[in-house]
Amino acid sequence: MKEESNVNFFEKFSSKVSHATGSPAAFFLALLAIIVWGLTGPVFHYSDTWQLVINTGTTIITFLMVFVIQKSQNKDSKSVQLKLNELIAANKMASNRLIVIEDLSEEELDTLHKYYCKLADETKKRMSMKESHSVEEAIENTDEKLKPDNQ
């Protein structure tokens, strides 16, 4: 129970830190810190200690941010993957083999990539890529999904 609490805490913490550090305010705060550090150079006679302060600070922050960003990235990737899996599973024409595509080897992924490149080439030959679906067609598709017999 204690470990689950720690994992949940880290997830919430990493999410908040990722959002905060990705903000304009965080950028300008970091920029301000660098400017202040640069302006204090003459005061400290550009000493080794003065240089060590910025090097150590940025190294520690970078090291910690790698883990926070990776946690956030893992969660985002998983949620996108699940959304794509839902779309594949919901579409009768889609191949369910693609639901677990992230578990395939690099060689298997390359084979599928070549297949889809050929498919895209064939599609280009048969239709203009500048054409788009009409709004009416999108509405029809939505209406079809909302029919009671499709539930």
N, C-alpha and C positions, 0 to 999 in steps of 0.2 A: 504494500500500500504506500509506503514511504517513497519507493522508487518511482511509482506512477505519479505521485505528487511532484517529484523533482522534474520528471519529463514534462508534465503539464506546465510547470512553472517556466522551464526553459523554452517551451514552445511559445507561450504568451510573451515571455521576455524577448525572444528573438524576433517575434513578429513586430512588437513595439519598437525595438531598436532599429530594425530594418526600415520601418516606416519613417522613424525620426531621422535616421542618418541619410535617408534618400530625399529629404526635404531641402528646399532652398535655404531655410534658416540654418541647417547643419552645414551646408556648403559655405555660407557666409561666415559662420562661426569659425570654421576651419581656416578660411582665408584670413580672417582677423587674427587668429592665433599665429599664423605664419608672418603676417605683417608686423605684429607686435614683436615676435621673435627677431625678425630682420631689423627692426628699429632699435632693438636692445643690443645689437651687435657692437656698435661703437662703445656703449657703456661698459660692456664686458670685454672690450678689446679683441673681439672675435676669437676668444679663447677656445681651447679644446673642450672645456666644460660647457661653454655656450653652444658649441656644435653638438656635443653629446646629448644635451637636453632635447633638441629637436629630433635627432636620430633615434634616441631611445623612446621618446614619446610616440613617434610615428610607427616605429617597429612594433611596440606593444599594441597600439590601437589596430594596426593592420592584422597582426596575429589573431587578436580576439575577433575581429570583424569577419575573418575567413569562416569561422565556425558559425557565427550568427547568420551570415549571408547564406551559407550552405544549407543550414536548417530551413531557412525561409524558402530557398530555391527548391529543396526536396519536397516541401509541402505543396508549393505551387505546381511543380511538375506532376506530382501525384494527382492533384485535383484536376489538372488539364487532361491527364491520361484517363481519369475516370469519366470525365465529360465526353471524351472521344469514344471511350468504350461504350457508353450509353448510346451514342449516336450510331455506332456500328451495330450494336445489339438490336436497336429499334428499327433499323432499315433492313427489310427483307432481302434486298439485293446485295447488301454488303457481306463480305466474307468475314465470318466470325473468327477465322484464324488470325485476323489482325488484332483481336482484342488483347492478346498476350504478346504482341510483337516486341515489346521491350525485353522479353526473355530470349529472343532469338540471338544466334551468334552473329558476328559481324559479316561472315560469309553469307549467311541466310538473308540478312538485311540487304546486302549488296545484290543478291539475286532478285529479291522483291523490288528493289530500286530500279534495276534494269527493266523489269517487267512493267512497272508503272511509267517509266520513261518511254517505252515502246507504245504503251497505251495512250500517253499524252501526244506522242507524234501522230498516231493514227487519228486521234480526235482533231488535231490541228489540220490534218489533211481534209477532214470531212466538214469542218465548220470554222467560221471565223472566230477567233478568240475575242474579237471586239463586240460580238453579240452578247447580250445578257438576257436573263430571264425577265419576263415582264412582271409587273406588279400584280396583274391579274392572275398569272400563273402561280405566284407565291400565295395569293389569297386562296386560290383553289386548293393548293396543297395544304394550307392551314385548315380550310373547311373540311377536307378529307380526313385530316387527323382528328378533328373534333367530333366527327360523326360517332354516335353511340356504339355502333357495331365495331369500331376500331379500339375500343377500350379494353 
